[in-house]
Amino acid sequence: MTSSAQQNKSLAGVKDIPSLDRVLKSDGFDPLLAVYGRTQVTVVLRRHLDTLRVSAIAGSLACDAVATDALACAVREQLAATNQPRLKPVYNLTGTVLHTNLGRALLPDEAVSAVVRALTTPANLEFDLGTGGRGDRDDLIESLLCELTGAEAATVVNNNAAAVLLMLNALSNRRETIVSRGELVEIGGAFRIPDVMQRAGARLVEVGTTNRTHAADYENAVGPRTAMLMKVHCSNYAVTGFTKSASVDEVAGIARRHGLPTAVDLGSGTLVDLSQWGLPEETTVRETVKAGADLVTFSGDKLLGGPQAGLLVGSADLIRKIKKNPLKRALRVGKLTLAALEPVLAMYRAPEFLPQRLTTLRLMTRPQAAMQTQAQTLQRVFQRWLGDQYVAQPAPVFSQIGSGALPEDVLPSYGLRIAYAGPGRAGRHLARLEARLRALPQPVIGRINDDALWLDLRCLEEKDTDAFMAQLGGAPA
């Protein structure tokens, strides 16, 4: 037999491709139908058969490709890829604890359990169990927030930018809000305070300069159209050197003399003094309220360590006006956020237990020595996985809190420094290694800096170490 004849015999034609119905009725497709359903399997199979027909017409379709087992295998792979979740767990080894792109704060077990309950059973989201009538969903967390902050009232929306937007639209629409020029910050995603104010309908009145704003600047700017005085926490940058800013109590004193409210956007916001655990000091919400702020807005998923939310606390009269604004309904949170937020807030009633119970604080306060030991263990596993082209070495590194919180402060940490040791340009090979780590079953996210790939171990807790090593080839030797 000639080679041409042998080749033709190994190829399949269009007539060799079985019909869709015949394939679906074959035993090999029973497991796929049971898992994915007939509708989805039919769509994928039809598309695959169409591809085979194109190959057959081109004279490049192998006979093996039309066998039932081969068809089932191809369809199974496509179905698995199509049905893989887009939102996947990853290992955050970037050195940023509150990483916006990786979901910010991790919730403690109590919050996770509360969310599961809310997902699987009816709950009194807006039902007053005492009266049997309609309730207010803010009631689920308002008393807790007031207890922890010293405020008279509270409300919650879907993030802090929404809280600022709602507050301004409710209290300063078509009127003026006075803000220091040095506090007109831009937060992630190019969202700027002036833009938020414009969308809220508030007219911005800038006072002072980029580096210096005095109390008198606020005083001199107050006019008949002024609705409020506002301070914005510069959480994602710092101006140093020849600087001056008016304190909350100074601004609040000016506002009171003119019968105006003072609003403070704390950004990240914290409910406790972080310095007691060796972390940088940050003004708390309670201190801000005590200093005279009539309204304070802050995030739920940053330093607070809870779910994404915008929390707004302050004067009962002002909160009442804010809650009557139509935007409140558009920006309100659902039962899952409230279910997660309540147990996280409740943890702050026992602050002495926070470093163990609150995941965010536990990660921020991990001892460097523990991470160093972890790095020495992982180094052996990583080196085997990497091969001879790379060298992995334990190394000290600095973490950051992230999400705009305490931008100048770093946390002494430990991790692995992976350098390229082969021929060629290191940058290209490090990028390939980074992509290889991102392609693991549970992707590993590090950062390339100073001609090395750095894997900061601050956010890899001991309980996760075995699973982490397993996908790299098992336990250390």
Secondary structure, 3 states (H helix, E strand, C coil): CCHHHHHHHHECCHHHCCCHHHHHCCHHHHHHHHHHCHHHHHHHHHHHHHHHHHHHHCCCCEHHHHCHHHHHHHHHHHHHHHCCCCCCCCEECCCECCCHHHCCCCCCHHHHHHHHHHHHCCCCCCECCCCCCECCCCHHHHHHHHHHHCCCEEEEECCHHHHHHHHHHHHHCCCEEEEEHHHCCEEHHHEEHHHHHHHHCCEEEEECCCCECCHHHHHHHCCCCEEEEEEECCCCCCCCCCCECCCHHHHHHHHHHCCCCEEEEEECCCCCCHHHHCCCCCCCHHHHHHCCCCEEEEECCCCCCCCCCEEEEECHHHHHHHHHCCHHHHHECCHHHHHHHHHHHHHCCCHHHHHHHCHHHHHHCCCHHHHHHHHHHHHHHHHHHHCCCEEEEEEEEEEEEECCEEEEEEEEEEEEEEEECCCCCHHHHHHHHHHHHHCCCCCEECEEECCEEEEECCCCCHHHHHHHHHCCCCCCC
